[in-house]
Amino acid sequence: MEAERLMVLYGDDSVEVRYAGGSRLLLSPCGCEYLYEAAPPAAAHPFQPAATTRQRVAFALSAYREQLLRALDFRNKFASRPYLPSHLIPPERKKILFSDILEVRWPDPTTADLTRFIDSGSVKISSVDGYAHLYLSELQQEFTVEFLCKVSQSSAASLRSSQKNSDYQTGDQYGKSSKKSVAEMSLKQMRTDNKKNEHGCAEGKCREPTIPEDQKDRDEFPLFYTNCSSEYTWVTQRWSVSSYPEEWKYPLFLALMCYNLHTVKNVMKTCEKNNHTSIGADVLIDPETHETVSCLPTALPLSCRAPHLHRWTFCDFFQNRSTEKYSCPQLIQIVWCQGVLYRFIHDRTNITEIYPGDDSFLKSEGAFLGNYFVHYAIQKGTKKREEKMYSVNSLPPDVPGNPYSISSVVTQATNILQYCYKTKLSLTHNYHLCCWKMVPETDGREMLPVLLYEKVIPSIGRLIVYSDHKVHAAFWDGMTLNMVWDFSSSCSKIQVNEDVGWCKFTTPDGVQQLIKISHPGIYERYIRTAIEWCRSLNERKEIPEYTAHSVTEENWYSSLS
């Protein structure tokens, strides 16, 4: 089997894999369909088309099963909802259970000794029932979760399961159910059996939930036991502390609190050893303000309800970096290349993270985004935290013997970041479309941005704002500008580098160029016009009627001189 050379997860959860032998694989966002392109033979004519195979994953050929399994594992590790086809998962990775695992309960910080979860600098938090675990890295920048998930079902079965999940949550929330669920009864039983171990399965001593004693002699079992057994498998996901799904918020809070408690106790021991005064008490929280129960992610259905949204075009960026127009622009979330992992977070605060594979971590965000990277590392002997800052314009030379090059990984991240900027600043909105997130009634129209504001300024141009905070300005001299602006807050001064610190210019002859907002150069008058207009829209919340008082024809021509 060919080894992977490059693996990419795009913004719509689709996956592209490039192999060492030249073959390529595309996986749809939902994971249910794939396209495999074999490497052309050495004696093939340059214009001979490559041999391709496009199939449903459920009917994949045995020759591609191992490659598909690795591609799906990569997708499921970083996507919010996994795709788990039963026939593709090895039998040793599957588990038969007689219950529906809809949610898990995490330890109560007021009763559990969280300092016992520390393991060689990292933190492990396990659910009381042993169905989910969270591991926080020593640098506290990334965490890994493991949880049991039911394999993918047919669309009808998934709909019934979702309805059952909704009914279960409704009954549990409003108290309409007269009987306690089996999960709750089993949870009580495990608590009784594990009086000596308040953490339940936190130390790996977990066992299968059993049917409560008061229901063993009944002919009818609760809802969880009526439909025979279900296949489950362990799913592993990796998330950044800067951006993660809501269901992992509470266990991450426990892990961070656990690390803080461990740090405080170590400092207290050092102070007592040196006859210093104790520095303080433990970290206190109000347990009533945190929900100790989390709903686990569910697997996507076996078939896709919007296969017409699947794209089958490979990205040209990883083949030819000098290409200005890419065949199918897509935002990039994750890139794995030669053992180095790159993560790009495209939220309100854009973040670039690099994991070289030696437990260190590079990060660029805020005003540093794309210009400076901070390198975090833990000294192996002293366990001290080290931080170094690197400028993109002055990277250190390669050190012989190092497993990776700082200059190479930062340059690669910067190139990918600029490609994402070009995609974000284009007027191509199709990267918002995702097949499994689409609402069938609207055919995906709800994911497309709409025009919010439009203004024509005489002798200057036309400015347009879309619902995805994208600004498009077309000036009368033929120049066009695209930028991203945050319209959520009102402020009185010009916001520079608010969301994306770049803007894209297109000249009248079609040449495109990325320009930093902080260093506009000869394009200052265009950027200032767009920024002042965006600022006036921010102030529109207080001004009933919008007037372009800050961008006038007189000001425009005075800036040209």
C-alpha positions as CSV (number, residue, x, y, z in Angstrom):
1,M,0.0,0.0,0.0
2,E,1.3,3.5,-0.9
3,A,2.3,5.7,2.0
4,E,0.6,9.1,2.4
5,R,2.7,12.1,1.5
6,L,0.0,14.8,2.1
7,M,-3.4,14.8,3.8
8,V,-5.7,17.8,3.8
9,L,-9.0,18.5,5.5
10,Y,-10.9,21.4,3.9
11,G,-13.4,23.8,5.3
12,D,-16.3,21.7,4.1
13,D,-14.9,18.5,5.8
14,S,-13.8,17.0,2.5
15,V,-10.4,15.2,2.5
16,E,-7.7,15.1,-0.1
17,V,-4.9,12.6,0.1
18,R,-1.7,12.5,-2.0
19,Y,0.4,9.3,-2.0
20,A,4.1,8.9,-2.5
21,G,3.6,7.0,-5.8
22,G,1.6,9.8,-7.4
23,S,-1.9,8.6,-6.7
24,R,-4.6,10.8,-5.3
25,L,-7.8,10.3,-3.3
26,L,-10.8,12.6,-2.6
27,L,-13.3,12.0,0.1
28,S,-16.7,13.8,0.1
29,P,-17.5,16.0,3.1
30,C,-19.9,13.5,4.5
31,G,-17.4,10.6,3.9
32,C,-19.8,8.4,2.1
33,E,-18.3,8.8,-1.4
34,Y,-14.7,8.8,-2.8
35,L,-12.7,9.4,-5.9
36,Y,-9.4,7.6,-6.4
37,E,-7.1,8.7,-9.2
38,A,-4.3,6.2,-10.0
39,A,-0.8,7.5,-10.8
40,P,-0.2,7.4,-14.6
41,P,2.3,4.8,-15.8
42,A,5.8,6.0,-16.6
43,A,5.3,5.4,-20.4
44,A,1.9,7.1,-20.5
45,H,1.3,9.9,-23.0
46,P,1.3,13.4,-21.4
47,F,-2.3,13.9,-22.5
48,Q,-3.5,10.5,-21.5
49,P,-6.2,10.9,-18.8
50,A,-5.6,9.3,-15.4
51,A,-7.5,6.2,-14.5
52,T,-10.1,7.1,-11.9
53,T,-12.5,5.2,-9.7
54,R,-15.5,6.8,-8.1
55,Q,-17.7,4.8,-5.7
56,R,-19.7,4.8,-2.6
57,V,-17.6,4.0,0.4
58,A,-20.1,1.4,1.4
59,F,-19.3,-0.5,-1.8
60,A,-15.5,0.2,-1.9
61,L,-13.3,-2.3,-3.6
62,S,-11.0,-4.3,-1.4
63,A,-8.0,-2.8,-3.1
64,Y,-8.9,0.6,-1.6
65,R,-10.2,-0.4,1.8
66,E,-7.1,0.2,3.8
67,Q,-6.5,3.6,2.1
68,L,-10.1,4.6,2.7
69,L,-9.9,3.6,6.3
70,R,-6.9,5.7,6.9
71,A,-8.5,8.7,5.1
72,L,-11.6,8.3,7.2
73,D,-9.6,8.1,10.4
74,F,-7.9,11.4,9.4
75,R,-11.3,13.0,8.7
76,N,-13.0,11.8,11.8
77,K,-10.1,13.0,14.0
78,F,-10.7,16.6,13.1
79,A,-14.3,16.8,11.9
80,S,-17.1,17.6,14.3
81,R,-19.2,14.5,13.3
82,P,-17.6,11.2,12.3
83,Y,-18.5,8.9,9.5
84,L,-18.3,5.2,10.6
85,P,-19.3,2.6,8.0
86,S,-19.5,-0.7,9.8
87,H,-18.2,-2.9,7.0
88,L,-15.0,-0.8,6.7
89,I,-14.2,-0.8,10.4
90,P,-12.1,-3.9,11.5
91,P,-13.9,-6.3,13.8
92,E,-11.4,-5.7,16.6
93,R,-12.3,-2.0,16.7
94,K,-16.0,-2.6,17.0
95,K,-17.9,-3.3,20.2
96,I,-21.4,-4.7,20.7
97,L,-23.6,-2.9,23.3
98,F,-27.2,-3.3,24.3
99,S,-27.8,0.4,25.1
100,D,-27.9,3.7,23.3
101,I,-25.1,6.0,24.5
102,L,-26.6,9.4,24.1
103,E,-24.6,11.3,26.7
104,V,-22.0,11.0,29.4
105,R,-21.6,12.4,32.9
106,W,-18.4,14.0,34.0
107,P,-16.9,14.0,37.5
108,D,-18.1,16.6,40.0
109,P,-15.2,18.8,40.9
110,T,-16.5,19.4,44.3
111,T,-16.2,15.8,45.3
112,A,-13.5,14.3,43.1
113,D,-9.8,14.7,43.8
114,L,-8.8,16.1,40.4
115,T,-5.1,16.1,41.2
116,R,-5.1,12.3,40.7
117,F,-5.8,12.7,37.0
118,I,-2.3,14.0,36.4
119,D,-0.1,11.7,34.3
120,S,3.4,12.7,33.3
121,G,2.5,16.4,32.8
122,S,-0.6,15.8,30.8
123,V,-4.1,15.6,32.2
124,K,-6.7,12.9,31.7
125,I,-10.4,13.4,32.6
126,S,-12.7,10.4,32.2
127,S,-16.5,10.3,32.3
128,V,-18.1,8.5,35.2
129,D,-19.5,5.8,33.0
130,G,-16.2,5.3,31.1
131,Y,-17.7,6.1,27.7
132,A,-15.5,9.2,27.1
133,H,-12.1,10.5,28.0
134,L,-10.3,13.8,27.5
135,Y,-6.5,14.2,27.4
136,L,-5.0,17.7,27.8
137,S,-1.5,18.2,26.5
138,E,1.2,19.5,28.8
139,L,1.4,22.8,26.9
140,Q,-2.4,23.2,27.4
141,Q,-2.9,24.2,23.7
142,E,-4.5,21.0,22.3
143,F,-6.6,18.2,23.7
144,T,-7.6,14.8,22.5
145,V,-11.0,13.1,23.2
146,E,-12.0,9.5,22.9
147,F,-15.6,8.4,23.0
148,L,-17.8,5.5,22.1
149,C,-20.0,6.2,19.0
150,K,-22.6,4.1,17.3
151,V,-21.6,3.2,13.7
152,S,-23.3,5.0,10.8
153,Q,-26.9,3.9,10.1
154,S,-29.2,4.3,7.2
155,S,-30.9,7.7,6.8
156,A,-34.2,6.3,8.2
157,A,-32.5,4.7,11.2
158,S,-30.5,7.9,11.9
159,L,-33.7,9.9,11.8
160,R,-35.3,7.5,14.3
161,S,-32.2,7.7,16.5
162,S,-32.2,11.5,16.4
163,Q,-35.9,11.5,17.3
164,K,-35.3,9.1,20.1
165,N,-32.4,11.3,21.3
166,S,-34.6,14.3,21.2
167,D,-37.5,12.6,23.1
168,Y,-35.0,11.3,25.7
169,Q,-33.5,14.8,26.3
170,T,-37.0,16.3,26.4
171,G,-38.2,13.8,29.0
172,D,-35.1,14.2,31.1
173,Q,-35.2,18.0,30.9
174,Y,-38.9,18.5,31.8
175,G,-39.3,15.5,34.1
176,K,-42.1,14.0,32.1
177,S,-40.7,10.5,32.2
178,S,-41.9,8.6,35.3
179,K,-39.1,6.0,35.1
180,K,-35.4,6.7,35.3
181,S,-33.4,5.6,32.3
182,V,-31.2,2.6,32.3
183,A,-28.2,4.8,31.9
184,E,-29.0,6.6,35.1
185,M,-29.7,3.4,37.0
186,S,-26.5,1.9,35.8
187,L,-24.7,5.0,36.8
188,K,-26.0,4.7,40.3
189,Q,-25.1,1.1,40.5
190,M,-21.5,1.8,39.4
191,R,-21.3,4.5,42.0
192,T,-22.4,2.1,44.7
193,D,-19.9,-0.6,43.5
194,N,-17.1,1.9,43.3
195,K,-17.3,3.6,46.7
196,K,-13.6,3.3,47.1
197,N,-13.0,4.9,43.7
198,E,-15.0,8.1,43.4
199,H,-13.6,8.7,39.9
200,G,-15.4,5.7,38.4
201,C,-13.5,4.9,35.2
202,A,-11.0,7.7,35.5
203,E,-8.2,5.3,36.3
204,G,-9.1,2.8,33.6
205,K,-11.2,0.5,35.9
206,C,-14.5,0.5,34.0
207,R,-16.9,-2.2,33.1
208,E,-20.0,-2.7,31.0
209,P,-23.3,-1.2,32.3
210,T,-25.6,-3.9,33.6
211,I,-29.4,-4.1,33.8
212,P,-30.7,-2.8,37.1
213,E,-31.9,-5.5,39.6
214,D,-35.5,-4.1,39.7
215,Q,-35.9,-4.7,35.9
216,K,-34.3,-8.1,35.5
217,D,-37.5,-10.0,36.1
218,R,-39.6,-7.8,33.8
219,D,-40.8,-8.9,30.4
220,E,-40.4,-5.5,29.0
221,F,-37.2,-3.5,29.1
222,P,-36.9,0.3,28.7
223,L,-36.5,2.0,25.4
224,F,-32.7,1.5,25.3
225,Y,-33.0,-2.3,25.3
226,T,-35.9,-2.9,22.9
227,N,-34.0,-2.9,19.6
228,C,-31.5,-5.6,20.2
229,S,-27.8,-4.7,20.1
230,S,-25.9,-1.9,18.4
231,E,-22.3,-1.7,17.1
232,Y,-20.1,0.9,18.6
233,T,-16.5,2.0,18.0
234,W,-14.1,4.3,19.8
235,V,-13.6,7.6,18.0
236,T,-10.5,9.8,18.6
237,Q,-10.7,13.5,17.9
238,R,-8.1,16.3,18.3
239,W,-9.1,19.9,19.0
240,S,-7.4,23.2,19.7
241,V,-8.1,24.9,23.0
242,S,-8.8,28.0,21.0
243,S,-11.6,26.4,19.0
244,Y,-13.6,23.3,19.9
245,P,-17.2,22.0,20.0
246,E,-19.5,22.9,22.8
247,E,-19.9,19.3,24.1
248,W,-16.2,19.3,25.3
249,K,-16.4,22.6,27.1
250,Y,-17.0,21.2,30.6
251,P,-14.5,18.4,30.6
252,L,-11.9,20.8,29.2
253,F,-12.7,23.1,32.0
254,L,-12.1,20.2,34.5
255,A,-8.8,19.4,32.8
256,L,-7.6,23.0,33.0
257,M,-8.7,23.3,36.6
258,C,-6.9,20.1,37.4
259,Y,-3.7,21.4,35.9
260,N,-4.0,24.6,37.9
261,L,-4.6,22.7,41.1
262,H,-1.5,20.5,40.4
263,T,0.6,23.6,39.7
264,V,-0.6,25.4,42.8
265,K,0.2,22.4,45.0
266,N,3.6,22.0,43.6
267,V,4.4,25.7,44.3
268,M,3.0,25.3,47.8
269,K,5.3,22.4,48.5
270,T,8.2,24.4,47.2
271,C,7.3,27.3,49.4
272,E,6.9,25.1,52.5
273,K,10.3,23.5,51.7
274,N,12.0,26.9,51.5
275,N,10.1,28.1,54.7
276,H,8.0,30.5,52.6
277,T,4.4,31.5,53.2
278,S,1.8,29.5,51.4
279,I,0.6,31.3,48.3
280,G,-3.1,30.6,48.4
281,A,-6.1,28.2,48.2
282,D,-7.4,25.9,45.5
283,V,-9.3,27.1,42.5
284,L,-13.0,27.4,43.4
285,I,-15.9,27.0,41.1
286,D,-19.6,27.1,41.4
287,P,-20.8,23.6,40.3
288,E,-24.3,24.9,39.6
289,T,-23.1,27.1,36.8
290,H,-21.6,24.1,34.8
291,E,-23.5,21.3,33.2
292,T,-21.8,18.0,34.1
293,V,-23.7,16.0,31.4
294,S,-22.5,16.2,27.7
295,C,-24.2,14.9,24.6
296,L,-21.8,12.9,22.5
297,P,-21.4,13.5,18.8
298,T,-23.4,11.2,16.6
299,A,-22.1,9.5,13.4
300,L,-23.3,10.7,10.0
301,P,-25.8,8.5,8.1
302,L,-24.5,6.0,5.6
303,S,-25.9,7.8,2.5
304,C,-25.8,11.5,1.7
305,R,-28.9,13.6,1.2
306,A,-27.1,16.1,-1.0
307,P,-24.6,14.3,-3.2
308,H,-24.9,17.0,-5.9
309,L,-22.8,19.2,-3.6
310,H,-19.8,16.8,-3.7
311,R,-16.9,18.2,-5.6
312,W,-14.5,16.0,-7.5
313,T,-11.7,18.4,-8.4
314,F,-8.3,18.3,-6.8
315,C,-6.8,21.5,-5.4
316,D,-4.2,23.0,-7.6
317,F,-2.5,24.8,-4.7
318,F,-0.5,21.8,-3.6
319,Q,0.6,21.1,-7.1
320,N,1.6,24.5,-8.4
321,R,2.0,27.4,-5.9
322,S,2.4,30.0,-8.6
323,T,-1.1,29.5,-9.9
324,E,-3.2,32.6,-9.4
325,K,-6.6,31.0,-10.2
326,Y,-7.3,27.7,-8.5
327,S,-9.8,25.2,-9.9
328,C,-11.9,24.9,-6.8
329,P,-11.0,27.4,-3.9
330,Q,-11.6,25.9,-0.5
331,L,-10.6,27.0,3.0
332,I,-8.1,24.7,4.6
333,Q,-8.5,23.5,8.1
334,I,-5.9,20.8,8.6
335,V,-2.8,19.8,6.7
336,W,-0.5,16.8,7.5
337,C,2.7,16.8,5.6
338,Q,5.9,14.7,6.4
339,G,4.9,14.3,10.1
340,V,4.1,18.0,10.7
341,L,0.5,19.0,11.4
342,Y,-0.9,22.5,10.5
343,R,-4.2,23.7,11.8
344,F,-5.9,26.9,10.5
345,I,-8.8,28.3,12.5
346,H,-11.0,30.6,10.5
347,D,-13.2,32.1,13.3
348,R,-13.6,35.6,14.5
349,T,-10.0,35.4,15.6
350,N,-7.9,33.7,12.9
351,I,-5.2,31.4,14.3
352,T,-2.5,29.3,12.7
353,E,-1.0,26.4,14.7
354,I,1.9,24.1,13.9
355,Y,2.6,20.8,15.6
356,P,6.1,19.6,14.4
357,G,5.7,16.2,16.2
358,D,8.2,16.7,19.1
359,D,5.5,17.9,21.6
360,S,6.3,21.5,20.9
361,F,3.9,24.0,19.3
362,L,4.0,27.1,17.1
363,K,1.2,29.6,17.1
364,S,0.4,32.8,15.2
365,E,-2.7,34.9,15.9
366,G,-4.1,38.4,16.4
367,A,-1.7,41.2,15.2
368,F,1.0,38.5,14.8
369,L,-1.0,36.5,12.3
370,G,1.2,35.6,9.3
371,N,4.0,37.8,10.5
372,Y,5.3,36.3,13.8
373,F,5.1,32.8,15.2
374,V,5.6,31.9,18.9
375,H,7.3,28.6,19.6
376,Y,6.2,26.9,22.8
377,A,8.1,23.9,24.3
378,I,8.7,22.1,27.6
379,Q,12.2,21.3,28.7
380,K,12.5,17.6,29.2
381,G,14.6,17.8,32.4
382,T,13.4,20.8,34.3
383,K,9.8,20.8,32.8
384,K,10.1,24.5,32.3
385,R,8.0,26.2,29.7
386,E,10.0,27.9,26.9
387,E,8.8,30.6,24.5
388,K,10.6,31.9,21.4
389,M,9.3,34.3,18.8
390,Y,10.2,34.0,15.1
391,S,9.7,36.7,12.5
392,V,8.6,35.4,9.1
393,N,11.0,37.9,7.4
394,S,14.0,36.7,9.5
395,L,13.7,32.9,10.2
396,P,16.6,31.1,11.8
397,P,18.9,28.9,9.8
398,D,18.5,25.1,9.8
399,V,20.3,23.3,12.6
400,P,22.0,20.0,11.6
401,G,20.4,17.0,13.4
402,N,17.1,18.6,14.1
403,P,14.1,16.5,13.0
404,Y,12.5,19.5,11.3
405,S,13.3,22.9,10.0
406,I,11.7,25.9,11.6
407,S,12.1,27.9,8.4
408,S,10.4,25.3,6.3
409,V,7.4,24.7,8.5
410,V,6.8,28.4,9.1
411,T,7.2,29.2,5.4
412,Q,4.8,26.4,4.5
413,A,2.2,27.6,7.0
414,T,2.5,31.2,5.6
415,N,1.9,30.0,2.0
416,I,-1.2,28.0,3.1
417,L,-2.4,31.0,5.1
418,Q,-2.1,33.3,2.0
419,Y,-4.0,30.8,-0.1
420,C,-6.8,30.8,2.5
421,Y,-6.8,34.6,2.4
422,K,-7.2,34.6,-1.4
423,T,-10.1,32.1,-1.0
424,K,-11.7,34.2,1.8
425,L,-11.3,37.4,-0.1
426,S,-12.8,36.1,-3.3
427,L,-16.4,36.5,-4.2
428,T,-16.7,32.7,-4.7
429,H,-19.1,31.7,-1.9
430,N,-19.3,28.0,-2.7
431,Y,-16.8,27.1,0.0
432,H,-19.6,27.7,2.5
433,L,-21.6,24.7,1.1
434,C,-21.4,21.4,3.0
435,C,-23.6,18.5,2.0
436,W,-24.3,17.1,5.5
437,K,-25.0,20.5,7.0
438,M,-27.6,21.4,4.3
439,V,-31.2,21.8,5.2
440,P,-33.2,19.8,2.5
441,E,-36.1,22.3,2.4
442,T,-33.8,25.2,1.4
443,D,-31.4,23.2,-0.8
444,G,-28.4,24.8,0.9
445,R,-29.4,28.4,0.2
446,E,-29.2,29.2,4.0
447,M,-25.4,28.6,3.8
448,L,-24.9,31.2,1.1
449,P,-24.3,34.8,2.1
450,V,-26.8,37.5,1.1
451,L,-26.3,41.1,0.2
452,L,-26.8,43.4,3.2
453,Y,-25.8,46.9,2.2
454,E,-25.0,48.6,-1.0
455,K,-23.9,52.2,-1.5
456,V,-23.0,54.1,-4.7
457,I,-20.8,57.1,-4.0
458,P,-20.6,59.5,-7.0
459,S,-17.2,59.8,-8.7
460,I,-15.8,57.2,-6.3
461,G,-17.5,53.8,-6.8
462,R,-19.8,51.2,-5.4
463,L,-19.4,49.4,-2.1
464,I,-21.2,46.2,-1.1
465,V,-21.4,44.3,2.2
466,Y,-22.4,40.6,2.4
467,S,-23.8,38.7,5.4
468,D,-20.5,36.9,5.8
469,H,-18.8,40.2,6.6
470,K,-17.2,40.4,3.2
471,V,-16.8,43.8,1.7
472,H,-16.5,44.4,-2.1
473,A,-15.6,47.8,-3.4
474,A,-15.6,48.6,-7.2
475,F,-14.0,52.0,-7.9
476,W,-14.6,54.1,-11.0
477,D,-11.0,53.8,-12.2
478,G,-11.4,50.0,-12.6
479,M,-9.8,48.9,-9.3
480,T,-11.7,46.4,-7.1
481,L,-11.1,45.6,-3.5
482,N,-12.2,42.7,-1.3
483,M,-11.8,42.7,2.4
484,V,-13.4,41.3,5.6
485,W,-14.7,43.5,8.3
486,D,-16.3,42.9,11.7
487,F,-19.7,44.6,11.8
488,S,-20.7,43.1,15.1
489,S,-19.4,45.9,17.3
490,S,-19.5,49.7,17.1
491,C,-16.4,51.7,17.5
492,S,-15.3,55.2,16.8
493,K,-11.8,54.6,15.3
494,I,-10.6,52.8,12.2
495,Q,-10.2,49.1,12.8
496,V,-7.1,47.8,11.2
497,N,-6.5,44.0,11.1
498,E,-9.9,43.3,12.7
499,D,-10.6,39.9,11.1
500,V,-8.3,39.4,8.1
501,G,-5.2,41.7,8.0
502,W,-5.1,41.5,4.2
503,C,-7.2,42.8,1.3
504,K,-7.2,41.7,-2.3
505,F,-6.9,44.1,-5.2
506,T,-7.8,43.4,-8.8
507,T,-6.4,45.8,-11.3
508,P,-8.3,46.8,-14.5
509,D,-6.2,44.3,-16.5
510,G,-7.1,41.4,-14.2
511,V,-4.0,41.2,-12.0
512,Q,-4.7,40.2,-8.4
513,Q,-2.6,41.1,-5.5
514,L,-2.8,40.6,-1.7
515,I,-2.0,43.8,0.3
516,K,-1.5,44.1,4.0
517,I,-3.9,46.6,5.5
518,S,-1.3,47.8,7.9
519,H,1.1,48.5,5.0
520,P,-1.2,49.7,2.1
521,G,1.5,51.6,0.2
522,I,0.2,53.1,-3.0
523,Y,-3.3,51.6,-2.3
524,E,-3.8,53.6,0.8
525,R,-6.6,55.8,-0.6
526,Y,-8.6,52.7,-1.7
527,I,-8.2,51.0,1.7
528,R,-9.0,54.1,3.6
529,T,-12.2,54.7,1.7
530,A,-13.4,51.2,2.3
531,I,-12.5,51.3,6.0
532,E,-14.2,54.6,6.6
533,W,-17.3,53.3,4.9
534,C,-17.3,50.2,7.0
535,R,-16.8,52.3,10.1
536,S,-19.8,54.4,9.2
537,L,-21.9,51.2,8.9
538,N,-20.7,50.2,12.4
539,E,-22.0,53.6,13.7
540,R,-25.3,53.0,11.9
541,K,-26.6,51.3,15.1
542,E,-26.6,54.7,16.7
543,I,-27.3,56.9,13.6
544,P,-30.8,56.2,12.2
545,E,-30.0,57.3,8.7
546,Y,-26.7,56.4,7.1
547,T,-24.8,59.2,5.3
548,A,-21.4,58.8,3.8
549,H,-20.1,61.9,5.6
550,S,-16.5,60.5,6.0
551,V,-16.0,59.5,2.4
552,T,-16.7,62.4,0.1
553,E,-15.7,63.2,-3.4
554,E,-13.5,66.1,-2.1
555,N,-11.6,63.8,0.3
556,W,-11.1,61.2,-2.4
557,Y,-9.6,63.6,-4.9
558,S,-7.4,65.3,-2.2
559,S,-5.9,61.9,-1.4
560,L,-5.0,61.4,-5.1
561,S,-2.7,64.5,-5.1
